[in-house]
């Protein structure tokens, strides 16, 4: 039962694709099938999380060998604390995005392929979180990207087509680099099963030259950073987020962006953490691969915070501001993970991963809610330009209150989810400075402080520019869709509840961080000796 539940989310997504394709000639039934499919996905993910990770008798991890072929020769799916935590995030974002789509996207545009492609996107994200081998991670990346290509160019005019082309070109380059890296790693290690790779790189008897692994892993790291939208790979983010329909922008920010973060944590902390690189590093006797990776991620995360924050301040539209904000916010996820990579103590390493995961949850919920809010505003007023908006809070107190909650959460005001994200990110930076009081550690802390100030500035611009003051002509004539506003409001309530009831969220995130660092448990659950499914 426990092993079988691992593949269930993927099966639900596959069935949803088939049913929504089959009902394309009956739009109402197609929409019902799409919503029913994502509801089933939420239930199955909740069952997986409980049976595998959260329940009193949960084993903590489970593996499913597709077709009964044992690892490392067959296709392995693995659900542990890290995968379960990420699936829970995606389930919530997907539920709101798909239901919002029913009320937001023109019925004619929903027909035929919109709903099937949403579930293809969901399938790709799910497969990326559950796969146990590096090549199939590449495959699920491509599944996810193929669906997102269509959505970025969804409306088909010149601006959206140009955004789609930029998105396709950037990601095709990333895919080529990833495939080259995977091929090189297979030639070096002789396997692509991630449990087998972890065992091989950590085994001195395997006589693996770890130096090429460092370089080849960077070929794989670049596409992960590209998907996460980290600087200097962020150029596709603003145009793609503005071009896609608002519910899809919520999915891109809340779900697909997290695939890049997940892949970085899984590959470098679970798989390559045991690799010892025989290259002299001052003050380090046996250099771990993380010794090289940690500073790179730390620099990229720090640059993302500054570039994204400054870019958001200068935007004149809500969706443009939120797109640049996503670049900065993902930096807050990457910095503590980079700190974990550089950590010399197990406690700081765990704290860094924990901080990144909690911030990822906050970002997924809050930013999805704000993108859906932007969609409701665009749908009701015909614009998202700050200069043409004003007085929305008086026109729609429910929408105004929801965006106010989202803005406060971005800033990090207690007891909202954003407070805990910021708190743990700063705790990781302060702990790093205390353990290693260097100029570099101090700069990282200052960057986080600067990013927090920038967040206050652009979050204030959203509120003051759109919701405060006298109603503009666009707002006076606005007809906001009630279901859209209620969906946004319910997601704002969830942001509050995650903060108020943070203890179970913390325990789940802690289990995810522990799983990310427990290579031995990951290898054990995969069972490299092979065998049939139980």
C-alpha positions in Angstrom: 0.0 0.0 0.0 2.7 2.5 1.0 4.8 1.7 -2.1 1.8 1.9 -4.4 0.8 5.4 -3.1 4.1 6.8 -4.4 3.0 6.5 -8.1 -0.7 7.6 -7.4 -0.2 11.4 -7.9 1.3 10.7 -11.4 -1.6 8.4 -12.3 -4.2 10.9 -11.2 -2.5 13.6 -13.4 -2.3 11.2 -16.4 -6.0 10.3 -16.0 -6.9 14.0 -15.8 -5.0 14.6 -19.0 -6.9 11.8 -20.8 -10.3 12.8 -19.5 -9.9 16.6 -20.2 -8.8 15.7 -23.7 -11.7 13.4 -24.3 -14.3 15.9 -23.1 -12.9 18.8 -25.2 -16.1 19.0 -27.2 -18.2 19.4 -24.1 -16.6 22.4 -22.3 -18.7 22.3 -19.2 -17.8 18.6 -18.6 -14.2 19.4 -19.4 -14.0 22.1 -16.7 -15.7 19.8 -14.2 -13.3 17.0 -15.1 -10.3 19.4 -14.7 -11.4 20.6 -11.3 -12.3 17.0 -10.2 -8.9 15.9 -11.4 -7.0 18.4 -9.3 -9.2 17.7 -6.3 -8.3 14.0 -6.6 -4.7 15.0 -6.9 -4.9 17.0 -3.6 -6.5 14.0 -1.9 -3.9 11.6 -3.2 -1.0 13.9 -2.2 -2.5 14.3 1.2 -2.7 10.5 1.5 0.9 10.1 0.4 2.1 12.7 2.9 0.3 11.0 5.7 1.1 7.4 4.9 4.8 8.0 4.0 5.9 10.9 6.2 3.4 12.4 8.7 1.4 9.5 10.1 2.2 7.7 13.4 3.3 4.6 11.5 4.8 6.3 8.5 8.2 4.8 7.4 9.6 8.3 6.4 10.3 7.2 2.8 9.0 4.8 0.2 10.1 3.7 -3.2 8.1 2.2 -6.2 10.0 0.2 -8.8 8.1 0.7 -12.1 7.3 -2.6 -13.7 8.9 -4.5 -10.9 12.4 -3.9 -12.2 14.7 -3.3 -9.3 17.1 -0.4 -8.9 19.5 0.7 -10.4 18.3 -0.9 -13.6 14.6 0.0 -13.6 12.8 3.3 -13.2 12.5 4.2 -9.5 10.1 6.6 -7.9 11.0 7.8 -4.4 8.8 9.7 -1.9 10.6 10.9 1.2 10.1 14.0 3.4 11.6 16.4 0.8 9.5 15.1 -2.1 6.3 15.0 0.0 6.8 18.6 1.2 7.2 19.9 -2.3 4.2 17.9 -3.6 2.1 19.4 -0.8 3.1 22.9 -2.0 2.3 22.1 -5.6 -1.1 20.5 -4.7 -2.3 23.7 -3.1 -1.0 26.0 -5.9 -2.4 23.7 -8.6 -5.8 23.6 -6.9 -6.2 27.3 -6.8 -4.7 27.9 -10.2 -7.1 25.4 -12.0 -10.2 26.5 -10.1 -9.3 30.2 -10.8 -8.8 29.4 -14.5 -12.4 28.2 -14.8 -13.6 31.7 -13.8 -10.8 33.7 -15.4 -9.9 32.3 -18.8 -12.4 32.9 -21.6 -14.5 29.8 -22.1 -13.4 29.6 -25.8 -9.8 29.7 -24.7 -10.3 26.9 -22.2 -11.6 24.5 -24.9 -9.5 21.8 -26.4 -6.0 22.1 -24.9 -5.9 24.6 -21.9 -7.0 22.1 -19.2 -5.1 19.1 -20.6 -1.9 21.2 -20.7 -2.4 22.4 -17.1 -2.5 18.7 -16.0 0.6 18.0 -18.3 2.4 20.8 -16.4 1.3 19.2 -13.1 2.4 15.8 -14.3 5.9 17.1 -15.2 6.3 18.8 -11.8 5.1 15.7 -10.0 7.4 13.4 -11.9 10.4 15.7 -11.3 9.8 15.5 -7.5 9.3 11.7 -7.4 11.8 10.4 -9.9 14.8 8.5 -8.5 17.2 8.9 -11.5 18.8 11.8 -13.1 17.8 11.0 -16.7 14.1 10.8 -15.8 14.5 14.1 -14.0 15.5 15.6 -17.4 12.5 13.9 -19.0 10.1 15.3 -16.5 11.7 18.7 -16.8 11.0 18.6 -20.5 7.4 17.5 -20.0 6.9 20.5 -17.7 8.6 22.8 -20.1 6.6 21.7 -23.1 3.3 22.6 -21.4 4.7 25.9 -20.1 5.9 26.9 -23.7 2.3 26.9 -24.9 1.1 28.9 -21.9 3.7 31.7 -22.2 2.6 32.2 -25.9 -1.0 31.5 -25.0 -2.6 34.7 -26.3 -0.7 34.7 -29.5 0.0 38.4 -30.2 3.4 39.8 -30.9 4.4 40.6 -27.3 3.4 37.1 -26.1 5.0 35.3 -29.0 8.2 37.2 -28.4 8.1 36.2 -24.7 7.4 32.6 -25.7 10.4 32.6 -28.1 12.7 34.0 -25.4 11.4 31.4 -22.9 11.9 28.5 -25.4 15.4 29.5 -26.5 16.6 30.0 -22.9 15.2 26.7 -21.8 16.4 24.8 -24.9 20.0 26.0 -24.1 19.5 24.8 -20.5 18.2 21.4 -21.7 21.2 20.9 -23.9 23.6 21.7 -21.0 21.6 19.4 -18.7 21.8 16.5 -21.2 25.5 17.0 -21.7 26.1 17.0 -18.0 24.0 13.9 -17.5 25.8 12.1 -20.3 29.2 13.0 -18.8 28.1 11.9 -15.3 27.0 8.6 -16.7 30.3 8.1 -18.4 32.1 9.0 -15.2 29.9 7.1 -12.6 28.4 4.4 -14.7 24.9 5.0 -13.4 22.1 7.6 -13.3 20.1 6.2 -10.5 20.5 8.8 -7.8 20.8 6.4 -4.9 23.4 4.4 -6.8 25.2 7.7 -7.7 25.3 8.7 -4.1 26.7 5.3 -3.1 29.3 5.4 -5.8 30.7 8.9 -5.2 30.9 8.2 -1.4 32.7 4.8 -1.8 36.5 5.0 -1.8 36.7 1.5 -3.2 34.8 2.7 -6.3 37.9 4.7 -7.3 35.8 7.5 -8.9 37.7 10.6 -9.9 35.5 13.2 -8.3 37.1 16.2 -10.0 35.2 15.7 -13.3 32.0 15.3 -11.2 32.4 18.9 -10.0 32.6 20.3 -13.6 29.9 18.0 -15.0 27.5 18.7 -12.1 27.8 22.4 -13.0 26.4 21.6 -16.4 23.4 20.2 -14.6 23.3 23.0 -12.0 22.9 25.7 -14.7 19.5 24.5 -16.0 18.3 24.1 -12.4 19.3 27.7 -11.7 17.6 28.8 -15.0 14.3 27.1 -14.0 14.5 28.7 -10.5 15.1 32.1 -12.2 18.3 32.9 -10.3 20.5 35.7 -11.6 22.1 35.6 -14.2 19.6 33.2 -15.7 16.6 35.4 -14.8 16.0 37.1 -18.2 13.1 34.9 -19.2 11.1 35.5 -16.0 9.6 39.0 -16.4 8.3 38.6 -19.9 7.1 35.0 -19.3 5.2 35.8 -16.2 3.5 38.8 -17.8 2.6 36.9 -20.9 1.1 33.8 -19.3 -2.5 33.9 -18.0 -2.6 34.9 -14.4 -3.4 31.4 -13.1 -0.5 30.0 -15.1 1.8 32.8 -13.7 0.8 31.6 -10.3 1.8 28.0 -11.3 5.1 29.2 -12.8 6.0 31.1 -9.6 4.5 28.8 -7.1 5.2 25.4 -8.5 7.6 25.1 -11.5 10.1 27.5 -10.0 10.3 25.2 -7.0 11.4 22.3 -9.3 14.7 24.0 -9.8 15.2 24.6 -6.1 14.2 21.0 -5.3 16.6 19.6 -7.9 19.5 21.6 -6.5 18.8 20.4 -3.0 18.3 16.8 -4.0 21.3 16.5 -6.3 23.9 18.4 -4.2 22.8 17.5 -0.7 21.4 14.0 -1.1 23.5 12.6 -4.0 26.8 14.5 -4.2 27.3 15.4 -0.5 29.5 12.4 0.1 31.9 13.2 -2.8 35.4 14.1 -1.7 37.2 16.2 -4.3 41.1 15.8 -4.2 41.7 19.5 -4.9 43.5 21.6 -2.4 41.3 24.2 -0.6 42.9 26.4 2.0 41.9 25.3 5.5 40.0 22.2 4.2 41.7 18.8 4.3 39.1 16.8 2.3 37.0 19.1 0.2 33.4 18.2 -0.3 31.7 19.0 -3.6 29.5 21.3 -1.5 32.6 23.3 -0.7 32.5 24.5 -4.4 28.8 24.6 -4.9 27.8 26.5 -1.7 29.6 29.8 -2.5 28.2 29.8 -6.1 24.6 29.4 -4.9 25.2 32.0 -2.2 26.4 34.6 -4.8 23.6 33.8 -7.2 21.0 34.1 -4.5 22.5 37.4 -3.2 22.5 38.9 -6.7 18.9 37.7 -7.3 17.7 39.5 -4.1 19.3 42.8 -5.2 18.5 42.6 -9.0 14.9 41.4 -8.4 14.2 44.0 -5.7 15.5 46.9 -7.7 13.7 45.7 -10.8 10.4 45.4 -8.9 10.6 49.0 -7.6 10.8 50.4 -11.1 7.9 48.5 -12.6 4.7 50.4 -13.5 2.3 47.4 -13.6 1.3 45.0 -10.8 2.1 41.9 -12.8 5.5 43.3 -13.9 6.3 44.2 -10.3 5.4 40.7 -9.1 7.5 39.1 -11.8 10.6 41.0 -10.8 9.7 40.4 -7.1 9.8 36.6 -7.8 13.5 36.9 -8.9 14.3 38.6 -5.6 12.2 36.3 -3.5 13.8 33.1 -4.9 17.1 34.7 -3.8 15.8 34.4 -0.2 15.3 30.7 -0.8 18.7 30.2 -2.4 20.8 32.1 0.1 20.1 29.9 3.2 20.6 26.8 1.0 24.0 28.2 -0.1 24.8 28.8 3.6 23.9 25.1 4.2 26.3 24.1 1.4 29.2 26.1 3.0 28.3 24.9 6.6 30.9 22.9 8.5 28.4 21.8 11.2 25.4 19.5 10.7 23.1 21.8 12.7 23.8 24.9 10.5 23.5 22.7 7.3 20.1 21.5 8.5 19.0 25.0 9.4 19.9 26.4 6.0 17.9 23.7 4.2 15.0 24.2 6.6 15.0 28.0 6.0 15.0 27.5 2.3 12.1 25.1 2.4 10.0 27.3 4.7 10.6 30.3 2.5 9.7 28.2 -0.6 6.3 27.4 1.0 5.7 31.0 1.9 6.7 32.2 -1.5 4.5 29.7 -3.2 1.4 30.6 -1.3 1.9 34.4 -1.1 3.1 35.0 -4.6 0.4 32.7 -6.1 -2.2 34.7 -4.2 -0.8 38.0 -5.5 -0.7 36.8 -9.1 -4.3 35.6 -8.9 -5.1 39.0 -7.4 -3.5 40.7 -10.4 -5.6 38.5 -12.6 -8.8 39.5 -10.8 -7.8 43.2 -11.1 -7.0 42.9 -14.8 -10.2 41.1 -15.4 -12.3 43.6 -13.5 -10.7 46.9 -14.5 -9.0 46.1 -17.8 -5.5 47.2 -16.5 -2.8 46.5 -14.0 -1.0 49.8 -14.5 -0.5 51.4 -11.1 -1.0 54.9 -12.6 -4.5 53.9 -13.7 -5.5 52.2 -10.5 -6.4 53.6 -7.1 -9.1 53.2 -4.5 -9.6 49.5 -5.0 -9.8 48.9 -1.3 -12.9 50.9 -1.1 -14.4 49.4 -4.2 -13.7 45.8 -3.0 -12.7 45.5 0.7 -12.3 41.7 0.4 -9.8 42.0 -2.5 -8.1 44.9 -0.8 -7.8 43.0 2.5 -6.4 39.9 0.7 -3.7 41.9 -1.2 -2.9 43.7 2.1 -2.3 40.3 3.8 -0.1 39.2 0.8 1.9 42.4 1.0 2.5 42.1 4.7 3.4 38.5 4.2 6.0 39.4 1.6 7.5 41.9 4.0 7.6 39.3 6.8 5.1 40.7 9.3 4.1 38.2 12.1 2.1 36.0 12.4 1.9 35.5 8.6 3.8 32.8 6.7 6.3 35.3 5.4 7.5 36.1 8.9 8.7 32.6 9.5 10.4 32.5 6.0 12.3 35.7 6.8 13.0 34.7 10.4 14.7 31.4 9.4 16.6 32.9 6.5 18.0 35.6 8.8 18.7 33.0 11.5 20.8 31.0 9.1 22.7 34.1 8.0 23.3 35.2 11.6 24.4 31.7 12.6 26.8 31.6 9.7 28.3 35.0 10.8 28.6 33.7 14.4 30.3 30.5 13.3 32.6 32.2 10.7 32.9 36.0 11.4 34.2 37.0 8.0 33.5 39.9 5.7 31.7 37.6 3.3 29.3 36.3 6.0 28.6 39.9 7.0 27.9 40.9 3.4 25.4 38.1 3.1 23.5 39.4 6.1 23.6 42.9 4.7 22.2 41.7 1.4 19.3 40.0 3.3 18.6 43.3 5.1 18.8 45.2 1.9 16.4 42.7 0.3 14.0 43.1 3.2 14.0 46.9 2.7 13.4 46.6 -1.0 10.5 44.3 -0.4 8.9 46.9 1.9 9.3 49.5 -0.8 7.7 47.5 -3.7 5.0 45.9 -1.4 4.0 49.5 -0.4 3.9 50.5 -4.0 1.3 47.8 -4.7 -0.9 48.9 -1.9 -0.6 52.7 -2.3 -0.7 52.6 -6.1 -3.7 50.3 -6.5 -5.8 50.2 -3.3 -5.3 53.5 -1.5 -6.6 56.9 -2.3 -9.3 58.1 -4.6 -10.9 55.7 -7.1 -9.8 56.2 -10.6 -12.0 55.9 -13.7 -10.9 52.3 -14.3 -11.8 51.4 -10.7 -15.1 53.2 -10.6 -16.3 51.2 -13.6 -14.8 47.9 -12.4 -16.8 44.8 -12.2 -14.9 42.3 -10.2 -15.7 38.6 -10.5 -17.0 37.4 -7.1 -15.7 33.8 -7.4 -12.3 35.1 -8.3 -12.2 37.5 -5.4 -13.4 34.7 -3.0 -10.7 32.4 -4.2 -8.1 35.0 -3.6 -9.5 35.7 -0.2 -9.5 32.0 0.8 -5.8 31.8 -0.2 -5.1 34.9 1.9 -6.8 33.1 4.8 -4.5 30.1 4.2 -1.4 32.4 4.4 -2.7 33.6 7.8 -3.4 30.0 9.0 0.0 28.7 8.0 1.6 31.4 10.2 -0.8 31.1 13.1 -0.6 27.3 13.1 3.0 27.1 12.2 4.1 24.2 14.4 2.9 21.3 12.2 4.2 23.2 9.2 7.6 23.4 10.9 7.6 19.7 11.7 6.8 18.8 8.1 9.6 21.2 6.8 12.0 19.7 9.4 11.2 16.2 8.1 11.9 17.4 4.6 15.2 19.0 5.6 16.2 15.9 7.4 15.4 13.7 4.4 17.4 16.0 2.1 20.5 15.4 4.2 20.0 11.7 5.0 21.7 10.0 2.0 21.9 6.7 3.8 18.1 6.5 4.3 17.5 7.5 0.7 19.8 4.7 -0.6 18.3 2.2 1.8 14.7 2.9 0.7 15.6 2.5 -3.0 17.1 -0.9 -2.3 19.8 -1.2 -4.9 19.8 -5.0 -4.7 16.6 -4.9 -6.8 13.4 -6.9 -6.2 9.7 -6.8 -6.9 7.3 -4.2 -5.6 5.7 -5.2 -2.3 
